[in-house]
Amino acid sequence: VPSQKPVRLTTEVKMVSTNAAGTSDAITSSKTNAAVRQRRRIIKAGDESVVPPPLLLSSSLPTKKRRRKEFNNLISPRHKAVIVGSSVLGIVLVSCTLMFIILLGRIDDNGSNLATESFKDGSNLRKNAILQEEITTDASSKSSTKSSSANDLEHVEIYEALFQRSSKTVPEYHRGRYELSSTYSTSVMKQGCNLTVVLMDPRLPILPAGDPTWFSLESIAAYASTACVLLQTSYCIIQDSEDDDSSNITEESAQERVVEIIYEHSLPLFRRMIEQGQVRVVYLDHEKYKMKSCSNFYNPSLALMNPNYWIDEFLPKVDSDLILMIQGDSFLCHHLDPEKWRDVAFVGGVWPRVHVHPEIKMCGYMPAKWRSWTHKQRMWESQQQGSLERINMQNKPPVNRPTKLQNMTFPPICTGGRAPVGNGGLSLRSRKWMVEAITNCPHTLYSGMNTSDMINLACLVHNAENEDVYFSIVLAGLQAPLPMAFEAALFSAEMLFSAEVTSFYGELSMEDKERYVQQRWGEDGVSLYKHMQGNDYTVPIGMHKPWWYHSDEVLQKEEMLQHCKFLKYMYQPKDSSYFVNV
């Protein structure tokens, strides 16, 4: 504010305005001030019958300018200076705030310092430029619980930049303090995990920023934010891939580099899980599980079909019995509440009656395999029924009573609303039931069990079998608690969405469907499910490489992308492997 005395209203100040004809009018402010004083006297006297004369402003001035001139003449210069100064100060403050946010990003909940970071553009980043879209859950599907951080997905610009091959740099975002080791943080170790997510992939250290695997982990952080995450990978792949002489890279330095890469390439929400101590990294013992090498264990069957895996790889009284197995091509679409699934032994996507690639008739294949694997018990039962003479005629020794006799009646799996369930790429499993399945019906090579422990078992597996098919058959044979077909379709989709599942394995009334939805998705899930009913497909909690079995016409629908926000980051249409319409 100027320090000199304000100019009195009677001082003549010439103001120039331009009329419609383009000429200038000189306005003497003393006349205007006289009119103002006259108006004030009339109002003070209370004589409303006298109408004060109008302000002596040039009639050639535009209406807005005339009003502005009236207003300016009623305000003292001191007040004008205060208003102008406040406006300038406000603009400066807003500009500085915006610059601070742009340069430093936002401060996280722990008040950690922020730093900037850039990454190399991965060779396999996406090329498609797509419109930026707020990644939030549908208003009708927002959960009332605070356990999910789905509403915190404010990082769409980062996702979009990583999704585009043309991006030269990755946008800068939060970097905080973290410790990534073979254990969780102290607080997590004390309270334990309500769900343990497992990703087994030796390639993690060499995957570029923007690879679908990082989006897969980000979807876990978005829709299962309270879970613990176990990353099982390899450090020797660093030693094998570095340009320098691998002999100069020690085991310790290679492991340090693995941790750095995982953090650097992780997206914001998964970084937050790392910083909160919810993630741990271990290096799988390939020799223990008879893997091909320390950097080659892409097929997890050799480990997952070994009972020691489900015991030794998890922290006692910390890691959950309920495990979510994911792969780099699987992802979540909306909130996963582990409490809704603790009653099942195993759940994954539903298989069709005729499995494709390779072609297997699942409804007959699974019972036939169970009969084949329990051959010893059937021989013993035949012997008990008086068929010993026939067995002796085949020059075979008598069969001793097997241990752990099994129920020889395989349950119906393609009728009554049941189906062959269990795609393993995105699956929930009970560790106790995994161990139960293996110890009751082990694979003679994969299980790692001693021959002496297996010789008298009623059930043995000799042929090669993928782990998910193996567990689906054995658990069904053991009468383990498995979900109905529609329930499994609510959890995951690979080959079949829920509408296809019910058409193959039995239609349900809307009342029954909503009952299953409420049981598996919760109260808020019912409204979400109803909202989806106008669409061709019900989007499950998650998916596993659906682009192998569904066309782009299905997966690129607006409704599909709306209810599964991470789908567009997992693949682009030209990468589709769709080869059969199941």
Secondary structure, 3 states (H helix, E strand, C coil): CCCCCCCCCCCCCEEEEECCCCCEEEEEHHHHHHHHHHHHHHHHHCCCCCCCCCCCCCCCCCHHHHHHHHHHHHCCHHHHHHHHHHHHHHHHHHHHHHHHHHHHCCCCCCCCCCCCCCCCCCCCCCCCCCCCCCCCCCHHHCCCCCCCCHHHCCCHHHHHHHHCCCCCCCCCCCCCCCCCCCCCCHHHHHHCCCCEEEEECCCHHHCCCCCHHHHHHHHHHHHCCCCEEEEEECCHHHHHHCCCCHHHCCHHHHHHHHHHHHHHHCCHHHHHHHHCCCEEEEECCCCCCCCCECCECCCCHHHHCCCCHHHHCCCCCCCCCEEEEECCCEEECCCCCHHHHCCCCEEEEECCCEECCCCEEHHHHHHHHHHHHCHHHHHHHHHHHHHHHHHHHCCCCCCCCCECCCCCCCCCCCCCCCCCEEEEEEEEEEHHHHHHHHHHCCECCCCCCCHHHHCCECCCECCCCCHHHHHHHHHHHCCCCCCCHHHHHHHEECCCCHHHHHHHHCCCCHHHHHHHHHHHHCHHHHHHHHHHCCCCCCCCCEEECHHHCCCHHHHCCHHHHHHCCCHHHHCCHHHCCCCCCC
